[in-house]
Amino acid sequence: MSRLPLAIAVTALASFAATAVAQQPADLVVSLPVPPAEVRTWMQKLINLPMLAIWDVSNSAVDDAGAFDPAQLDDAEWTRLERQAVQLAAAGKGLAEATGFVAAFPENAEVGEGEVTMAAVQAHIDRDSEGFRAAANALAEHAGKIAAAAKARDAATTGTLIGEMDAVCESCHARYWYPE
């Protein structure tokens, strides 16, 4: 390559870089359309997995009377509990902030015999999408409280909050999956 085309290329790159640096940060942001959240996959991958991990840790720390016993948790388990609750809170927040909701994409819409169809779930969500958004926010807030309690190693609060999570989950499921 001769020096002239190289010099032209370097000059063009430098000019482009100088122009980009001179721009305000907001000028560099590109807005991309955000697709609606596919609720079934969101639940299967982003909500159920950390929730099951939270229950796994808490179920391993139950005393003979069935109460949460923090003495059975080591530091790694407390940390796992906190991290999973943080992930669950982020999933709930992300779902709450979605631009819309699709119960399931066609490749994930098949259900077993006796299960609620994804079309029915979609109809329930469509009837009250703001309520669905509020339920996702409630999940995020509750999971955030679990994360904070676990981080503080506050056993009483952690145990209570984990015990209350069933009701948080069920309040959404009863309205959008099984309202009949």
Number of C-alpha atoms within 10 A of each C-alpha: 5 6 8 9 10 11 11 11 12 12 12 12 12 12 12 12 11 11 10 13 11 10 10 9 9 7 9 10 8 7 6 6 7 9 11 14 20 17 22 19 17 17 14 11 12 20 23 15 15 22 20 12 16 23 16 13 17 23 14 14 20 17 13 8 7 9 14 22 18 20 10 13 19 11 9 9 19 23 16 19 27 25 19 23 28 20 21 27 27 20 24 27 20 18 28 24 15 14 12 18 20 19 26 20 14 8 6 12 13 13 10 7 7 6 10 14 17 21 13 15 22 18 16 18 22 17 12 13 17 13 16 21 22 18 21 23 21 20 26 24 17 21 28 21 20 29 26 17 21 23 16 13 17 13 17 13 16 25 20 13 18 21 15 12 17 11 12 18 15 13 14 20 15 12 17 24 20 14 11 6
